[in-house]
Amino acid sequence: MSGYYYYYYSGCQDQYDAHYLDACSLCRKSLHNSDIFMYRGNTPFCSKECRQEQIEIDEAREKNWRSGRSLRKSDAQNSAANKTVRTGTVAVA
C-alpha cells in the first residue's frame, strides 16, 4: 500500500490536504504502517538516520547563522574603533 496518502479536511469546501504525518520530512518516504520518528515536536521521519541527518542540517545552519552574526557584530565594533571623529566648527563658503 505504499504511495497511498490519507487526506484530511482543511476547512474549505472541496479542499482536502495530505496529512503531515503521511511522509518523511527528509526523504518523502511513506509513513503508512511504520514507525514514526519525531523531531522538534511536529516533524516526522521514517528512520533514526533521516531524523539525525535533519538534526545535523539544523545544527550546521544554526552554527553558520551564529558565526555570521558574530562576524557582523565584530566588524561593526572594529570599524567603529578605527574611525577618526573630528569635532569643531566647519565653515563652508
C-alpha positions as CSV (number, residue, x, y, z in Angstrom):
1,M,0.0,0.0,0.0
2,S,2.9,2.4,-0.4
3,G,2.0,5.5,-2.2
4,Y,-1.4,5.9,-0.5
5,Y,-1.9,9.0,1.5
6,Y,-4.6,9.9,3.9
7,Y,-6.3,13.2,3.4
8,Y,-8.0,15.5,6.0
9,Y,-10.5,18.3,5.5
10,S,-8.8,21.6,5.8
11,G,-11.9,23.6,6.5
12,C,-12.5,24.9,3.0
13,Q,-15.3,23.4,0.9
14,D,-13.9,20.8,-1.6
15,Q,-10.3,21.2,-0.3
16,Y,-8.5,18.3,1.2
17,D,-4.8,18.3,2.0
18,A,-2.3,15.5,2.7
19,H,-1.8,15.0,6.4
20,Y,1.7,16.0,7.6
21,L,2.3,12.5,9.1
22,D,2.0,10.8,5.7
23,A,5.6,11.1,4.5
24,C,9.1,11.5,5.9
25,S,10.1,15.2,6.1
26,L,13.5,14.5,4.6
27,C,13.2,11.7,2.0
28,R,9.4,11.8,1.5
29,K,9.1,8.0,2.1
30,S,5.5,7.0,3.1
31,L,5.0,6.6,6.8
32,H,1.9,4.4,6.4
33,N,2.0,1.4,8.8
34,S,5.6,2.2,10.0
35,D,7.3,3.7,13.0
36,I,7.5,7.5,13.0
37,F,10.5,9.3,14.5
38,M,9.5,12.8,15.5
39,Y,11.8,15.9,15.8
40,R,11.1,19.3,17.2
41,G,7.5,18.3,18.1
42,N,5.9,18.1,14.7
43,T,8.4,16.9,12.1
44,P,8.0,13.2,11.2
45,F,10.8,11.0,9.9
46,C,10.9,7.4,8.6
47,S,14.1,6.4,10.5
48,K,16.5,7.5,13.1
49,E,19.0,8.1,10.3
50,C,16.7,10.6,8.5
51,R,16.0,12.3,11.8
52,Q,19.7,12.5,12.7
53,E,20.5,14.0,9.2
54,Q,17.9,16.7,9.7
55,I,19.3,17.4,13.2
56,E,22.8,17.8,11.7
57,I,21.5,20.1,8.9
58,D,19.7,22.3,11.5
59,E,22.8,22.4,13.8
60,A,25.1,23.4,10.8
61,R,22.6,26.1,9.7
62,E,22.3,27.4,13.3
63,K,26.2,27.4,13.6
64,N,26.5,29.4,10.3
65,W,23.8,31.8,11.4
66,R,25.6,32.4,14.8
67,S,29.1,32.8,13.2
68,G,27.7,35.2,10.6
69,R,26.0,37.2,13.3
70,S,29.2,37.4,15.4
71,L,31.3,38.3,12.4
72,R,28.9,41.2,11.6
73,K,29.0,42.3,15.2
74,S,32.8,42.2,15.4
75,D,33.1,44.0,12.1
76,A,30.9,46.8,13.3
77,Q,32.9,47.1,16.5
78,N,36.2,47.1,14.6
79,S,35.0,49.7,12.0
80,A,33.8,52.0,14.8
81,A,37.1,51.6,16.7
82,N,39.2,52.5,13.6
83,K,37.3,55.7,12.6
84,T,38.5,59.1,13.5
85,V,35.9,61.5,14.6
86,R,36.7,65.2,14.2
87,T,34.9,67.8,16.3
88,G,34.8,71.5,15.8
89,T,33.4,74.2,13.5
90,V,33.1,73.8,9.8
91,A,32.9,76.8,7.5
92,V,31.5,76.4,4.0
93,A,31.9,79.2,1.5
